[in-house]
Amino acid sequence: MAGLVDKPNRVVEYQKFFQTNSSTPLWILGGPSRKGFVALFFGGLAVGTTGAAYALTKMIKGKK
């Protein structure tokens, strides 16, 4: 329980980090783990869109 109670307050530090004037969108900021999740999400989105487009073209052509 001491790990939860004795944690330092980093609100001001995080506030300065997220309120800086940078051209990077907020959903990319946050370190390497956040960038990994974003890459995984967009990779899955690309694979899903490509698969749907491929299946749609096969259905239009009349092939199973």
Secondary structure, 3 states (H helix, E strand, C coil): CHHHHCCCCCHHHHHHHHCCCCCCCCCCCCCHHHHHHHHHHHHHHHHHHHHHHHHHHHHHHCCC
